Amino acid sequence: MTDTRTALVTGAARGIGAATARRLARDGYRVAVLDLSEEAAEGTAAAIREDGGDAVSVGADVADEDAVTTAVAHVAQTLGPPTVLVNNAGILRDNLLFRMTTADFDDVLRVHLRGAFLMSRAVQAHQVEARWGRVVNLSSTSALGNRGQANYAAAKAGMQGFTKTLAIELGPFGVTVNAVAPGFIETEMTRAVAERVGVPFEELLAAEAKAVPVRRVGQPDDIAAAVSFFASEEASFVSGQVLYVAGGPRG
Ligand code: NAP
């Protein structure tokens, strides 16, 4: 039987991806930590190894077809065939529609959607061979619409349709595909939002927390826990779902 204990997490140098990589390592997976640069990814991989886990760092742009092919082959050779994939890499290029450049639109769709497509297509070969697999895609509450995020909302809503379609296509091979849609999570991504709008990060965090029913913003580990559930053996009958992890019912 094929060994199915290798996970690959994209955008895992920091934030939600880093927390997810560390969580999956604690769950017993060998983890490939992929980010734009191998050096950036190495921080997370080293932390996993220090905790007694097994991890490698990989540098690749998830939207670059050749880089993705090379990266997935490298992971299969060094760690084992990846059967768990977390499509987490992402960027923001916020602006109101009338100010949004074509590049802002294309860049966001390129990383989130094309990136998830290329990574999933490369990894499914290993999942189908193993007759087992898990794909977890990062969507967002922004999929429901968010001012200044026409590009990002379209990408994150697109991730949901992508998730449901992959669930249908890959289910017969023992592969489940689900999405986690976070609300406001304290990461470099949201810190950059505060900088862009000229508000101290602590102020933004306090304002966001007030609007959340559980009265706090999310932490990367909140999302990692949801990914861990979808990746688990117990979740084998859960597929094509979107779980909003937002401290309230939005979604
Ligand atoms: P983050 O702190 O900005 O981390 C994202 C990581 O992805 C960075 O290390 C970034 O590398 C990497 N990355 C960007 N483009 C890439 C590419 N083309 N190929 C490979 N790696 C790439 O973001 P985060 O807050 O942890 O968010 C992670 C995911 O959750 C994203 O998909 C995001 O849209 C989603 N999400 C976040 C929130 C939130 O409130 N934070 C809410 C809902 C959904 P560089 O540093 O080199 O750019």
Boltz pocket constraint, residues with backbone or C-beta under 6 A from the ligand:
constraints:
  - pocket:
      binder: B
      contacts: [[A, 10], [A, 11], [A, 12], [A, 13], [A, 14], [A, 15], [A, 16], [A, 17], [A, 34], [A, 35], [A, 36], [A, 37], [A, 40], [A, 60], [A, 61], [A, 62], [A, 63], [A, 87], [A, 88], [A, 89], [A, 90], [A, 91], [A, 111], [A, 115], [A, 138], [A, 139], [A, 140], [A, 141], [A, 181], [A, 182], [A, 183], [A, 184], [A, 185], [A, 186], [A, 187], [A, 188], [A, 189], [A, 190]]
      max_distance: 6.0
